[in-house]
Amino acid sequence: MPDRRHFLKQASALAVGFAGLQTFVGCTTVESASRPPAGFGTLQTDPNGLFDLPEGFSYQVISRHGDEMDDGFLVPHRPDGMATFPGPDGTTLLVRNHEVNADAPLEEGPYGAGNARATEMPPADQYDAGRGDRGGLGGTTTVVFDTDRQVVRRQFVSLAGTIRNCAGGPTPWNSWLSCEETVRRADDTFAKDHGYVFEVPATAEMKRARPHPIKAMGRFNHEAVAVDPNSGAVYLSEDRHDGLLYRFLPDEPGRLAQGGQLQCCCVRQQSSLDTRNWGSGPEIAPGTTFDIEWMDLEDIDTNQDDLRKRGFADGAACFAREEGMWYGDGAVYVACTNGGKNKKGQVWRYVPSPHEGTPREAEEPGTLALFVEPNDTTVLENADNLTVAPWGDVIACEDGSDDQYLVGITPKGRFYKLGRNAVSESELAGATFSPDGSTLFVNIQHEGLTLAITGPWQQA
């Protein structure tokens, strides 16, 4: 049997569609230096000290933690993953997660100090109202935004009673899948186990989603999801240092609550591949492409938090803190926040099989490639949430140390700065464009702010 390093060199040689790979590892060549810079130009210092943007761009704060919403509740703290959907009369529906932890101060939730407004939330509208004076304080809010006038029409709680709603993802049928990044079990505080995915319809009508967990999608430290609109397959990331990449095949595409099969990602060429480049496994070069097969998982609603361990032992690949995930241009992009030699992040790219989720995918499997691994904090540091821009670039939110940037990555792996958090060292989260491409929304999480950014996107 050839050794693993020999195999990986062969696999790298087979990679296609990755021109300019020198830029992935911080190298510069004469050819790359002669090209015009990617992006929108140098960031300009914000006189208000909040968010730096390129010349010609501007932002406004459209929502902040503690604002009273139109349903009488307060905007929860820690806004995180988001997505947009077309609304009535040309509006944009922005569905927003709130990563409020199980033990967070009560004022971080939608009910305010002392949980004073909790009695106004019907228990039937909450997944977990708790056993005492508190239940789940996370969930989602929906912002109805007039994109033409750049004003908020209304905002309201759209999912209640969950905890640590970190990321998620949009579906092609206009709903948001909100993920709990926790495996907290029922205890003296909570009446129910947590660690599930919930579906939130995107609607301008001021109402809440039915708080029913999709247990067939597994119980683990969920982070984000992405849906392949062609097959209906749902991909899920796991925020663990040794997490798995998951796929959910619904029994009825578009009707996830009806059940389905949860699977994990395996590399055909090598069982139990460690993709992290931490030295414990083979070195994987940017551009390396693998054929993928998917393995069924059993006992997925486990209280042992061991899905990833069982999967890896049975042959699944492991990843370094998969966080952001987004479908765009026929591929699923996955941010591994502390992957790479310097633990500063990787972005992987999965291209589904033309026969995804059917027996025929064995003949023409999906492929997984290491898209970028910069290993250079001046380029990209610890990518977390990400999205795909209307013009095809990946836009990543940093969650590293010191300054936090929005970073653009072109399809050929060139990097550029799109924005900078000038007010704090808080992570950025939830970057997503309006359906018409005119507005980029992003959160400054620790400040509890949601921004709407406009500018000459047509220059891309």
C-alpha positions as CSV (number, residue, x, y, z in Angstrom):
1,M,0.0,0.0,0.0
2,P,1.5,3.4,-0.9
3,D,2.1,5.7,2.0
4,R,-0.3,8.5,2.8
5,R,2.0,11.3,1.8
6,H,2.5,9.8,-1.6
7,F,-1.2,9.5,-2.1
8,L,-1.8,13.1,-1.1
9,K,0.7,14.3,-3.6
10,Q,-1.1,12.3,-6.3
11,A,-4.5,13.7,-5.2
12,S,-3.1,17.2,-5.3
13,A,-1.9,16.7,-8.8
14,L,-5.5,15.8,-9.8
15,A,-7.0,19.1,-8.5
16,V,-8.7,21.2,-11.1
17,G,-10.1,24.7,-11.1
18,F,-7.6,26.2,-8.7
19,A,-5.5,28.7,-10.6
20,G,-3.1,30.9,-8.7
21,L,-2.7,28.5,-5.8
22,Q,0.4,30.5,-4.6
23,T,-2.0,33.0,-3.1
24,F,-3.5,30.4,-0.9
25,V,-0.4,30.1,1.2
26,G,0.7,33.7,1.3
27,C,3.2,33.5,-1.5
28,T,3.5,36.2,-4.2
29,T,4.6,35.6,-7.7
30,V,5.5,38.1,-10.5
31,E,2.3,37.2,-12.3
32,S,0.1,37.7,-9.2
33,A,1.9,40.9,-8.2
34,S,1.2,42.4,-11.7
35,R,-2.6,41.8,-11.5
36,P,-4.9,44.6,-10.3
37,P,-5.9,44.2,-6.7
38,A,-9.0,42.3,-5.9
39,G,-11.9,43.9,-4.0
40,F,-13.1,47.5,-3.6
41,G,-10.0,49.4,-2.5
42,T,-8.4,50.5,0.7
43,L,-10.6,50.7,3.8
44,Q,-11.3,54.2,5.0
45,T,-11.3,55.2,8.7
46,D,-14.8,55.6,10.0
47,P,-15.1,59.0,11.7
48,N,-17.6,57.5,14.1
49,G,-15.2,54.7,15.0
50,L,-17.6,51.9,14.4
51,F,-17.0,50.2,11.0
52,D,-14.4,50.9,8.3
53,L,-15.4,50.4,4.7
54,P,-13.9,51.1,1.2
55,E,-14.5,54.5,-0.3
56,G,-18.1,54.9,-1.6
57,F,-19.6,52.5,0.9
58,S,-21.6,53.3,4.0
59,Y,-23.4,51.6,6.8
60,Q,-26.2,52.2,9.2
61,V,-27.1,50.4,12.5
62,I,-30.6,48.9,11.9
63,S,-31.0,47.0,15.1
64,R,-29.3,46.7,18.5
65,H,-29.6,44.6,21.6
66,G,-32.3,45.9,23.9
67,D,-34.4,47.7,21.3
68,E,-38.1,47.2,21.8
69,M,-39.5,45.3,18.9
70,D,-43.0,45.4,17.4
71,D,-44.2,42.4,19.3
72,G,-43.3,44.0,22.7
73,F,-40.2,41.9,23.3
74,L,-36.6,43.2,23.2
75,V,-33.9,42.4,20.7
76,P,-31.8,39.6,22.3
77,H,-28.1,39.8,22.6
78,R,-25.3,38.2,20.6
79,P,-26.7,38.3,17.0
80,D,-25.0,35.6,15.0
81,G,-25.9,33.7,11.8
82,M,-28.4,35.3,9.4
83,A,-30.0,34.9,5.9
84,T,-32.3,37.0,3.8
85,F,-35.4,36.2,1.8
86,P,-37.7,38.2,-0.5
87,G,-40.6,39.8,1.3
88,P,-43.8,41.5,0.2
89,D,-43.7,44.9,-1.5
90,G,-40.0,44.5,-2.3
91,T,-39.0,44.2,1.3
92,T,-36.2,41.9,2.6
93,L,-36.9,39.4,5.3
94,L,-33.8,39.1,7.5
95,V,-33.9,36.1,9.9
96,R,-31.3,36.4,12.6
97,N,-29.9,34.0,15.2
98,H,-29.1,34.9,18.8
99,E,-26.3,32.9,20.4
100,V,-27.5,33.5,24.0
101,N,-26.0,30.9,26.2
102,A,-27.8,28.6,28.7
103,D,-26.4,30.5,31.7
104,A,-26.4,34.1,30.2
105,P,-27.7,37.0,32.3
106,L,-31.4,37.3,31.9
107,E,-31.1,40.7,30.3
108,E,-29.5,39.1,27.2
109,G,-32.8,37.5,26.3
110,P,-35.9,38.9,24.8
111,Y,-37.7,39.5,28.1
112,G,-35.3,42.0,29.6
113,A,-33.9,42.5,33.1
114,G,-35.4,40.1,35.6
115,N,-37.2,38.3,32.8
116,A,-40.0,40.8,33.3
117,R,-41.7,40.2,30.0
118,A,-41.4,36.4,30.0
119,T,-45.1,35.9,31.0
120,E,-46.1,37.6,27.7
121,M,-44.6,34.7,25.7
122,P,-47.1,31.8,25.5
123,P,-45.5,28.5,26.7
124,A,-46.7,26.8,23.5
125,D,-44.5,29.3,21.5
126,Q,-41.4,28.2,23.3
127,Y,-39.4,25.1,22.8
128,D,-38.2,25.1,26.4
129,A,-39.9,27.4,28.9
130,G,-37.7,26.0,31.7
131,R,-38.4,24.6,35.1
132,G,-38.1,27.8,37.1
133,D,-37.6,31.5,36.5
134,R,-35.9,31.1,33.1
135,G,-36.1,29.0,30.0
136,G,-34.2,29.2,26.7
137,L,-33.3,32.8,26.0
138,G,-31.9,32.3,22.5
139,G,-33.8,31.8,19.3
140,T,-34.3,34.0,16.2
141,T,-35.7,37.4,15.4
142,T,-37.0,38.5,12.0
143,V,-36.4,42.0,10.6
144,V,-38.6,43.3,7.8
145,F,-36.4,45.7,6.0
146,D,-37.4,48.2,3.3
147,T,-34.4,47.8,1.0
148,D,-35.3,50.8,-1.2
149,R,-35.7,53.2,1.7
150,Q,-33.1,51.4,3.9
151,V,-35.4,51.5,6.9
152,V,-36.8,48.8,9.3
153,R,-40.5,48.3,9.0
154,R,-40.8,45.9,11.9
155,Q,-39.0,43.2,13.9
156,F,-40.1,40.4,16.1
157,V,-39.2,37.1,17.8
158,S,-39.6,34.3,15.3
159,L,-38.3,31.3,17.4
160,A,-38.3,31.2,21.2
161,G,-37.1,28.9,24.0
162,T,-33.9,27.6,22.4
163,I,-30.3,28.3,23.5
164,R,-27.0,29.2,21.9
165,N,-28.4,29.6,18.4
166,C,-25.1,30.1,16.6
167,A,-25.5,29.7,12.9
168,G,-27.8,27.9,10.5
169,G,-28.7,28.4,6.9
170,P,-31.4,29.3,4.4
171,T,-33.5,26.8,2.4
172,P,-34.6,27.1,-1.2
173,W,-38.2,27.1,0.1
174,N,-37.8,30.3,2.1
175,S,-37.1,29.2,5.6
176,W,-34.2,29.5,8.0
177,L,-32.7,26.5,9.7
178,S,-31.5,27.6,13.1
179,C,-28.9,25.5,14.9
180,E,-28.2,25.1,18.7
181,E,-24.5,24.9,19.4
182,T,-24.8,22.9,22.5
183,V,-25.5,19.5,23.9
184,R,-27.1,20.7,27.2
185,R,-29.3,18.1,28.7
186,A,-32.5,18.6,30.7
187,D,-31.6,19.5,34.3
188,D,-32.8,21.7,37.1
189,T,-33.0,24.7,34.8
190,F,-34.2,23.2,31.5
191,A,-37.1,20.9,30.9
192,K,-35.8,19.5,27.6
193,D,-32.6,18.4,26.0
194,H,-30.9,20.8,23.6
195,G,-28.7,20.4,20.6
196,Y,-31.1,20.4,17.7
197,V,-32.0,22.1,14.4
198,F,-35.2,24.2,14.2
199,E,-37.0,25.4,11.0
200,V,-38.2,29.0,10.9
201,P,-40.4,30.2,8.0
202,A,-39.4,33.5,6.6
203,T,-42.5,35.7,6.9
204,A,-43.4,39.4,7.3
205,E,-46.3,38.3,9.4
206,M,-45.5,38.9,13.1
207,K,-45.6,35.3,14.4
208,R,-43.4,32.6,15.8
209,A,-42.3,29.3,14.3
210,R,-43.6,26.1,15.7
211,P,-40.7,25.2,18.1
212,H,-40.3,21.6,17.0
213,P,-36.8,20.2,16.8
214,I,-35.8,18.2,13.7
215,K,-34.4,15.3,15.7
216,A,-33.6,13.3,12.6
217,M,-30.8,15.8,11.9
218,G,-29.0,14.6,15.0
219,R,-28.1,16.0,18.4
220,F,-24.6,17.4,18.5
221,N,-22.8,20.8,18.7
222,H,-24.5,22.1,15.6
223,E,-23.1,25.2,13.9
224,A,-24.4,25.8,10.3
225,V,-26.3,24.2,7.5
226,A,-26.4,24.5,3.7
227,V,-29.0,23.1,1.3
228,D,-28.3,21.8,-2.2
229,P,-31.2,23.1,-4.2
230,N,-30.8,20.4,-6.9
231,S,-31.0,17.3,-4.6
232,G,-32.5,18.7,-1.5
233,A,-29.6,17.3,0.6
234,V,-28.8,19.3,3.7
235,Y,-25.2,19.6,4.9
236,L,-24.3,20.3,8.5
237,S,-21.2,21.5,10.3
238,E,-20.0,20.7,13.9
239,D,-18.1,23.2,16.0
240,R,-15.6,20.8,17.6
241,H,-11.9,20.5,17.3
242,D,-12.5,17.0,15.9
243,G,-15.9,17.5,14.3
244,L,-17.5,15.7,11.3
245,L,-19.1,17.0,8.2
246,Y,-22.6,15.7,8.0
247,R,-25.3,15.2,5.3
248,F,-29.0,14.8,5.9
249,L,-31.0,13.1,3.2
250,P,-34.7,13.9,3.8
251,D,-37.4,11.3,3.1
252,E,-39.3,14.1,1.3
253,P,-37.1,16.9,0.0
254,G,-38.3,20.2,1.4
255,R,-40.1,18.6,4.3
256,L,-37.4,18.0,6.8
257,A,-39.6,17.4,9.7
258,Q,-40.8,14.2,8.0
259,G,-37.5,12.5,8.8
260,G,-34.6,11.2,6.8
261,Q,-31.1,9.7,7.1
262,L,-28.1,11.5,8.8
263,Q,-24.7,10.6,7.3
264,C,-21.1,11.6,7.7
265,C,-18.4,12.5,5.1
266,C,-15.7,9.9,4.3
267,V,-12.8,10.3,2.0
268,R,-12.7,7.4,-0.5
269,Q,-9.0,7.4,-0.8
270,Q,-8.2,7.2,3.0
271,S,-10.3,6.1,5.9
272,S,-10.5,8.4,8.9
273,L,-8.6,11.2,7.3
274,D,-7.5,14.0,9.6
275,T,-7.9,17.2,7.4
276,R,-6.7,19.7,10.0
277,N,-3.0,19.9,9.0
278,W,-2.0,20.0,12.6
279,G,0.8,17.4,12.1
280,S,-1.2,14.5,13.5
281,G,-2.1,13.4,9.9
282,P,-0.8,13.8,6.4
283,E,-0.1,17.3,5.1
284,I,-2.9,18.4,2.7
285,A,-1.9,21.1,0.2
286,P,-4.4,23.7,-0.9
287,G,-6.1,22.5,-4.1
288,T,-6.0,18.9,-3.1
289,T,-9.3,17.3,-4.1
290,F,-10.8,14.1,-2.7
291,D,-13.7,11.8,-3.8
292,I,-16.3,11.6,-1.1
293,E,-18.7,8.9,0.0
294,W,-21.3,9.2,2.8
295,M,-21.8,6.8,5.7
296,D,-25.0,6.3,7.5
297,L,-25.0,7.1,11.2
298,E,-27.1,5.4,13.9
299,D,-28.2,6.4,17.4
300,I,-28.1,10.1,16.3
301,D,-30.3,11.5,19.1
302,T,-27.6,10.5,21.6
303,N,-27.0,11.9,25.1
304,Q,-23.3,10.9,24.9
305,D,-22.0,13.6,22.5
306,D,-20.1,10.9,20.7
307,L,-21.4,11.0,17.1
308,R,-18.1,12.4,15.9
309,K,-16.1,9.9,17.8
310,R,-18.0,6.9,16.5
311,G,-18.0,8.3,13.0
312,F,-14.3,8.9,12.9
313,A,-13.6,5.4,14.3
314,D,-15.7,4.0,11.5
315,G,-13.9,5.9,8.8
316,A,-15.2,9.4,8.6
317,A,-12.9,12.4,8.1
318,C,-12.5,14.9,10.9
319,F,-12.3,18.6,10.7
320,A,-11.1,21.5,12.9
321,R,-14.1,23.5,14.2
322,E,-16.3,23.6,11.2
323,E,-18.4,26.8,11.6
324,G,-19.6,28.9,8.7
325,M,-21.2,27.0,5.7
326,W,-22.9,28.4,2.6
327,Y,-24.2,27.1,-0.7
328,G,-23.3,29.1,-3.8
329,D,-22.4,28.6,-7.4
330,G,-23.0,24.9,-7.3
331,A,-20.8,24.2,-4.2
332,V,-20.9,24.2,-0.4
333,Y,-18.2,26.3,1.3
334,V,-17.2,25.3,4.8
335,A,-15.0,27.4,7.2
336,C,-12.8,25.4,9.6
337,T,-12.0,28.1,12.1
338,N,-8.8,26.8,13.5
339,G,-7.7,24.4,10.8
340,G,-4.3,24.7,9.1
341,K,-0.7,24.5,10.1
342,N,-0.9,27.7,12.2
343,K,-4.5,27.0,13.4
344,K,-5.6,30.2,11.7
345,G,-8.3,28.6,9.5
346,Q,-9.2,26.8,6.3
347,V,-12.0,27.0,3.9
348,W,-13.1,23.8,2.1
349,R,-15.3,23.4,-1.0
350,Y,-17.7,20.5,-1.6
351,V,-19.1,20.0,-5.0
352,P,-22.1,17.6,-4.9
353,S,-22.4,14.7,-7.3
354,P,-24.8,15.2,-10.2
355,H,-26.5,12.2,-8.6
356,E,-26.2,13.4,-5.0
357,G,-28.0,11.2,-2.6
358,T,-28.8,8.4,-5.0
359,P,-27.0,5.1,-5.7
360,R,-25.5,6.5,-8.8
361,E,-23.3,8.9,-6.9
362,A,-21.0,6.0,-6.4
363,E,-20.2,6.2,-10.1
364,E,-19.6,10.0,-10.1
365,P,-19.0,11.0,-6.4
366,G,-19.0,14.5,-5.0
367,T,-15.6,16.1,-4.4
368,L,-14.1,17.9,-1.5
369,A,-11.2,20.3,-2.0
370,L,-9.1,22.5,0.4
371,F,-10.0,25.8,-1.1
372,V,-7.8,28.1,1.0
373,E,-5.4,27.8,3.9
374,P,-3.6,31.1,4.3
375,N,-1.6,30.5,7.5
376,D,-1.1,34.3,7.6
377,T,-3.2,36.4,9.9
378,T,-2.7,39.5,7.8
379,V,-4.7,37.7,5.0
380,L,-7.4,35.9,7.0
381,E,-7.6,35.0,10.6
382,N,-10.0,32.3,11.9
383,A,-12.9,32.5,9.4
384,D,-16.2,31.8,11.0
385,N,-19.5,32.7,9.3
386,L,-19.3,33.1,5.6
387,T,-21.5,33.7,2.6
388,V,-21.2,33.8,-1.2
389,A,-21.6,37.2,-2.8
390,P,-23.8,37.8,-5.8
391,W,-20.6,38.0,-8.0
392,G,-19.3,34.7,-6.7
393,D,-16.7,35.7,-4.1
394,V,-16.8,34.1,-0.6
395,I,-17.2,36.7,2.1
396,A,-15.8,35.5,5.5
397,C,-16.4,36.9,9.0
398,E,-13.3,36.8,11.2
399,D,-13.4,35.5,14.8
400,G,-9.7,35.8,15.7
401,S,-7.7,38.1,17.9
402,D,-7.3,41.9,17.8
403,D,-8.9,43.4,14.7
404,Q,-11.8,41.6,13.0
405,Y,-12.4,42.0,9.3
406,L,-14.8,41.0,6.6
407,V,-12.6,39.3,4.1
408,G,-13.4,38.6,0.5
409,I,-12.0,35.6,-1.3
410,T,-12.2,35.4,-5.1
411,P,-12.8,32.0,-6.9
412,K,-9.1,31.9,-7.7
413,G,-8.2,32.4,-4.0
414,R,-7.2,36.0,-3.9
415,F,-8.0,37.9,-0.6
416,Y,-9.1,41.4,0.1
417,K,-10.5,43.4,3.0
418,L,-14.1,44.4,2.7
419,G,-14.7,45.9,6.2
420,R,-13.2,46.2,9.7
421,N,-14.8,46.3,13.1
422,A,-13.4,49.6,14.4
423,V,-15.3,49.7,17.7
424,S,-14.0,46.5,19.5
425,E,-12.4,43.2,19.1
426,S,-15.7,41.4,18.8
427,E,-16.2,38.8,16.2
428,L,-18.2,39.6,13.1
429,A,-21.1,37.3,12.3
430,G,-24.0,36.6,9.9
431,A,-22.8,38.3,6.7
432,T,-25.5,37.9,4.1
433,F,-26.7,39.9,1.1
434,S,-30.3,41.1,0.4
435,P,-32.0,39.2,-2.4
436,D,-31.6,42.1,-4.8
437,G,-27.8,42.3,-4.0
438,S,-28.0,45.9,-2.9
439,T,-27.3,45.5,0.8
440,L,-24.9,43.5,2.9
441,F,-26.0,42.8,6.5
442,V,-23.5,41.9,9.2
443,N,-23.5,41.7,13.0
444,I,-21.0,43.0,15.5
445,Q,-21.8,40.3,18.0
446,H,-20.5,41.5,21.4
447,E,-22.0,45.0,20.8
448,G,-25.3,43.4,19.8
449,L,-25.4,45.5,16.6
450,T,-26.8,44.6,13.1
451,L,-25.5,46.7,10.3
452,A,-26.8,47.3,6.7
453,I,-24.0,48.2,4.2
454,T,-24.5,49.7,0.8
455,G,-22.2,50.8,-1.9
456,P,-20.9,50.3,-5.5
457,W,-21.1,46.5,-5.4
458,Q,-21.3,46.6,-9.2
459,Q,-17.6,47.3,-9.3
460,A,-16.9,43.7,-8.3
